[in-house]
Amino acid sequence: MNESTIPEISVQELKQKLDSGDGFTLLDVRELWELTYAHIEHPALRIIPMSKMSQERQEAFPPDLRDPQAEIIVMCHHGIRSADVTAWMLSMGWKNVRSLAGGIHEYALRIDKMVGMY
């Protein structure tokens, strides 16, 4: 799977979903130290660092996120790691996973500077 075939969602679309209360998970795959610089506070947010996924694979996910039909939006700093995680998740059988284009950096630039930047 190359980068052009990885399903993405724009920061504007994410903002609409966060505001609407849609039942989905915003999965932040950044390392824990990165959260001190920039983070989105929302009930949909779950944090599983990519390093934990690389060690534990699917076992890094809580049972509810192992559902292949779960709607999951993967987020990182600039969208590179989230694209990699999205591609991996799709290859492992998840069906409804998208990467946040531009990551939290783009979200801070275009939507809400209060989330922070680094």
FENGIGI-V604071 format. One record per backbone hydrogen bond with DSSP energy under -0.5 kcal/mol. CO is the residue of the C=O (numbers start at 1). NH is the residue of the N-H. Records with the same first field share a line. If there is no record, write none. Layout:
CO=NH  NH
This chain:
2=5
3=6
5=7
7=99
9=101
10=14
11=15
12=16
13=17
14=18
15=19
16=20
17=21  22
22=24
25=27  73
26=28  46
27=29  75
28=48
29=50
31=34  35
32=35
33=36
34=37  38
40=42
42=45
44=26
46=28  48
49=52  53
50=54
51=55
52=56
53=57
56=59
57=60
58=61
62=65  66
63=66
64=67
67=70
68=95  96
70=72
71=25
72=74  98
73=27
74=100
75=29
76=104
77=105
79=83
80=84
81=85
82=86
83=87
84=88
85=89
86=90
87=91
88=92
89=94
90=93
96=72
98=74
99=9  101
100=103
102=106
103=107
104=108
105=109
106=110
107=111  112
112=115
113=116
115=39
